[in-house]
Each structure stands twice: as structure tokens, then as C-alpha cells.
Amino acid sequence: MKIKVLTDSVSDLTPQDVAKYQIGLIPLTVNFGNESYLDKDELTIEQFYHKLAESKVNPTTSQPSPGSFITAFEDALAENDLVIYIGVSEKLSGTFSGAQFAANQVQNDRLILFDSGNVTFAQGMIVLALCRKLPDIKSRKELIGYLNYLRQQLRSYYIVDTLEYLIRGGRVNWAQGTLGNLLGIKPIITIRDGDLKVVGKARSFHRAMVHVIKLMKKDVPSMKLGGIGLFHAVAPDRLERFRKLLVKQFTIGPVYHAYVGSVIGTHAGPGAIAIAFFKDCNI
């Protein structure tokens, strides 16, 4: 059975992984005022963060048009037995609803839509785990069952360096955010039931990293991790310090590196780092 995997650019997959697994990537649009760019295609990660720092206008993102989804779905269906679209959490973006609308126009039972319940490279980790498993999947039921298992097993944590961009985007009250910045507060965020949730705060970035490791120990008492995703918002040195802390505490499999892209980067801002991993170390 020939299966095609599609996802959106929110997944922040690297070009190398997209090419390796021949993943169909459907881009969102990033808007800075009157300027619009196709995510990843017309605006690189480095360009995005440069514009984010320089712009007085808070960027927004727009979901792909119904026509973009329909074209991607129909092209994939023409050459494959089954097509699976793994989308960004419906609670965090209208993108998945747009995909559902397009799928209703296509009306083909060989097309499956799956809400990853996640965002950025945490979503990407689900995509990659499925791609690695595809040679062993023999039926639609197996495919959906494995995706549900991946979503249930995935955990992710994000450390934000500054509250400035959360304030600008309306995610944090101005007074609370300004006070938090003055106190050097670093929020720790996770994804629960498809939505963002603050699970901790620390007065320095190092303390925030230590707190994330404590949370991870509760998730994985065995202290044994399979492959992990480490991703950052133009903060590679900070991410490397976090990796060194991790390897002192956990047995770790392959490490997959990526960037925090424009959709979450709009709110997190530069300097943020994140980790995604599966509780089942055999994934």
C-alpha cells in the first residue's frame, strides 16, 4: 500500500527530512503589515526573526487557502493508495478547519485528516515517527491507531526568554507581562489537550531548564528516552547548554534538531528553546 504523508509548514520540519521522506508540505502565510510571505518558501527562519526584531508591527499568520489544500490533496490522491494529512492543533490554528473544509470538497475516503494536537516541531516529531513506521503499516486501521498512540505518548516543553512578544500578540496581559519582564520571569509552556498551558515559571533561563528536566522525570521515570526533538528560536548556544544538562540525567537516543518557526515564533520571540519526546522510548 502506497501512503503519502502531508503536513503544514507549522510542523517546522527541516528541508532534509521533507526530502528524505518525500513529505508534502503545505505552507501558511506570514504577514508583516501589508507584506505577505509563504512560510519557508519565501521567508526563511533567519529572515523571519530579523524582521520580527526590527518590525513595529506584530506579525500574523494566515492558513492556507482552500484551493491550496484541494490541490495538495488531489495531487497526492492521484498517485497514492492512501493520503494522510497531519495538521497543527485545531485549538491553536484555523488551519485544520481549513483542511476539513477542503476535504469535504474533495470527498475521497482515501484521504485521512489527523489533528496532531501539537504545534511546531512537536507536530513534526509525530510526522517523522509515522514516516519511519510506514513500511510496517498495512491498513488504514493500523495507520490511525499508530497516530493516536503517537499523539498520546508525545510530550513537549517550551521555555520563553521574554514576555514581550506574548504581550504584543495579546496572549499575556500588558501589566503582568511587563512586571514579568522586569523580574526576569521565564515561562515554561507545554501542550495539553491541544492547547498551550503554562506549567512553570523561573527567574533565570538556567533555572527554567532545570525545572523542565524535573517535569520530564515525572513523564519518564525510567530516565530512558528514544529520539528527542530539540528546537530553538535562533538560540543554538542556549539549546546546546540544555542538551548537555539532559545527557547528564537521561539515556537519550537520536537527537533531531529544528527551529521554532514563524507561527509559534510570533508569540515566543527569539531566544526560546523547546524539547519534544515520546514517553515510549521505543518510538
C-alpha positions in Angstrom: 0.0 0.0 0.0 1.4 3.3 -1.1 0.8 6.1 1.5 1.6 9.8 1.1 2.1 11.9 4.2 1.2 15.6 4.1 1.6 18.3 6.7 1.6 22.0 7.0 4.6 24.3 7.5 3.7 24.8 11.2 5.4 21.4 11.7 8.8 23.1 11.2 10.4 20.1 9.5 13.8 20.6 8.1 14.2 20.6 4.3 16.3 17.5 4.7 13.6 15.5 6.4 10.9 16.7 3.9 13.1 15.4 1.1 14.1 12.2 2.8 10.6 11.1 3.4 9.0 12.9 0.4 6.6 14.7 2.7 4.1 17.1 1.1 4.4 20.4 2.9 1.5 22.9 2.7 2.7 26.4 3.6 0.9 29.0 5.7 1.3 32.7 5.0 3.3 35.1 7.3 2.1 38.7 7.3 4.1 41.8 8.4 1.6 44.6 7.9 0.9 44.7 4.1 3.8 42.3 3.3 2.9 38.7 2.9 5.3 35.7 2.5 4.7 31.9 2.1 6.2 30.3 5.2 9.5 28.6 4.5 9.2 29.2 0.7 9.5 33.0 0.6 10.7 33.7 4.2 13.5 31.8 5.9 13.6 31.3 9.6 16.6 33.7 9.9 14.7 36.4 7.9 11.6 35.9 9.9 13.4 36.6 13.3 15.3 39.5 11.8 12.0 41.1 10.7 10.4 40.2 14.0 13.0 42.1 15.9 13.0 45.1 13.5 9.3 45.5 12.9 7.0 47.7 14.9 4.1 45.7 13.5 3.3 42.3 15.2 3.2 39.6 12.5 0.2 37.4 11.9 -0.2 34.1 10.1 -2.9 33.1 7.7 -3.9 29.5 7.0 -3.5 28.0 3.5 -6.4 28.8 1.1 -9.0 26.0 0.4 -7.6 25.9 -3.1 -4.1 25.1 -1.8 -5.4 22.3 0.3 -7.6 20.9 -2.5 -4.7 20.9 -5.0 -2.4 19.2 -2.5 -5.0 16.6 -1.6 -6.0 15.8 -5.2 -2.4 15.6 -6.5 -1.5 13.2 -3.7 -4.6 11.0 -4.2 -3.8 10.7 -7.9 -0.6 8.8 -7.2 -1.1 7.0 -3.9 -3.4 4.5 -2.3 -3.9 6.5 0.9 -3.2 10.1 1.8 -2.8 11.3 5.4 -2.6 15.0 6.4 -1.2 15.6 9.9 -2.2 19.1 10.9 -1.4 21.7 13.6 -3.7 21.5 16.6 -7.2 22.8 15.8 -7.2 24.7 19.1 -4.2 26.7 18.1 -4.9 27.5 14.5 -7.7 27.6 12.0 -5.5 25.6 9.6 -7.0 22.2 10.5 -10.6 23.6 10.0 -9.5 24.8 6.6 -8.2 21.4 5.7 -11.5 19.8 6.8 -13.4 22.3 4.5 -11.2 21.3 1.6 -11.5 17.6 2.3 -15.3 18.0 2.2 -14.9 19.4 -1.3 -12.6 16.6 -2.4 -14.9 13.8 -0.9 -12.5 10.9 -1.1 -12.4 8.2 1.5 -8.7 7.5 0.8 -8.0 10.9 2.4 -7.5 11.0 6.2 -7.1 14.1 8.3 -5.4 13.8 11.7 -5.2 16.6 14.3 -1.7 16.3 15.8 -2.8 18.2 18.9 0.5 19.9 18.7 2.5 22.6 17.0 6.0 23.4 15.6 8.5 20.5 15.7 6.4 18.6 18.3 3.9 18.2 15.4 6.9 17.4 13.2 8.0 14.6 15.6 4.7 12.9 15.0 5.1 13.2 11.2 8.6 11.8 11.3 7.7 8.9 13.6 4.9 7.9 11.3 7.2 8.2 8.2 9.7 5.8 9.9 6.9 3.3 10.6 5.2 3.4 7.2 6.9 0.3 5.8 5.3 -1.8 8.6 1.8 -0.3 8.2 -0.6 -2.5 6.2 -4.0 -0.9 6.7 -5.9 2.3 7.4 -6.8 1.0 10.8 -3.2 0.4 11.7 -2.3 3.9 10.5 -4.9 5.7 12.5 -4.2 3.6 15.6 -0.5 4.4 15.4 -1.1 8.1 15.0 -3.4 8.1 18.1 -0.7 6.3 20.0 2.0 8.8 19.0 -0.2 11.8 20.0 -0.9 10.2 23.4 2.8 9.5 24.0 4.2 12.9 22.9 5.3 15.5 25.4 6.8 18.9 24.8 8.1 21.8 26.8 8.9 25.4 25.7 11.0 28.0 27.6 10.3 31.6 26.6 13.1 34.1 27.0 10.9 37.3 27.0 7.2 38.1 27.5 7.4 41.0 25.0 6.0 39.0 22.1 3.3 37.3 24.1 2.2 40.8 25.2 2.3 42.1 21.6 0.2 39.2 20.5 -2.3 39.6 23.2 -1.5 36.3 24.9 -0.4 37.9 28.1 -1.8 40.9 29.9 0.3 44.1 29.4 0.8 44.8 33.2 1.5 41.2 34.1 3.9 40.8 31.2 5.8 44.0 31.8 6.2 43.1 35.5 7.3 39.6 34.5 9.9 41.0 32.2 11.2 43.3 34.9 11.6 40.4 37.2 13.2 38.2 34.6 10.5 35.6 34.6 10.9 32.8 32.1 7.6 31.0 31.4 7.6 27.2 30.8 4.8 26.1 28.5 3.5 22.7 27.4 0.7 21.5 25.1 -2.2 19.8 26.9 -5.3 18.6 25.0 -4.1 20.5 22.0 -3.8 23.9 23.8 -1.0 25.9 25.4 -0.6 25.7 29.1 1.9 27.4 31.5 3.3 24.7 33.8 6.0 26.7 35.5 8.0 29.9 35.8 11.6 30.6 36.7 13.7 33.6 37.5 16.5 32.6 35.1 16.9 30.6 31.9 19.1 28.0 33.7 16.5 27.5 36.4 13.8 27.1 33.8 15.9 24.4 32.1 16.3 22.6 35.4 12.6 22.8 36.0 11.8 21.3 32.6 14.1 18.4 33.4 12.2 17.8 36.7 8.9 17.7 34.7 10.5 15.3 32.3 11.5 12.9 35.1 7.8 12.7 36.1 6.9 11.9 32.4 9.7 9.3 32.0 10.5 7.7 35.4 12.8 5.2 33.6 15.1 8.1 32.6 15.4 6.5 29.2 14.4 8.4 26.1 14.2 7.4 22.5 14.7 10.0 19.8 14.1 13.6 21.0 13.4 16.8 19.2 15.4 19.9 20.3 14.4 23.1 18.6 15.0 26.8 19.1 14.3 30.4 18.1 17.7 31.4 16.9 19.3 30.3 20.2 21.6 27.4 19.3 24.1 28.0 22.2 21.3 28.0 24.7 19.9 24.8 23.3 23.3 23.2 23.4 23.6 24.0 27.1 20.2 22.4 27.6 21.3 19.3 25.7 24.3 18.9 28.0 22.0 19.1 31.0 19.8 16.4 29.5 22.5 13.9 28.8 23.6 14.0 32.4 20.2 12.9 33.5 18.7 10.7 30.7 19.8 8.0 28.4 19.0 9.5 25.0 18.5 8.1 21.5 18.9 10.1 18.3 18.6 13.9 18.6 16.6 15.7 15.9 17.3 19.5 15.6 15.0 22.1 14.2 13.9 25.7 14.5 10.9 27.2 16.2 9.2 28.6 13.2 7.1 31.6 12.5 3.7 30.5 13.9 5.0 29.9 17.4 7.9 32.3 17.0 5.5 35.2 16.6 4.4 34.7 20.2 7.6 33.2 21.7 10.1 35.6 20.1 13.8 35.0 19.7 15.7 33.1 22.4 13.1 30.5 23.1 14.0 26.8 23.2 11.9 23.6 23.3 12.0 19.9 23.5 9.6 17.2 22.3 9.9 13.5 23.1 7.8 10.3 23.3 7.2 8.7 26.7 7.7 5.3 25.0 11.4 5.1 24.4 10.9 2.6 21.6 9.3 5.1 19.2 
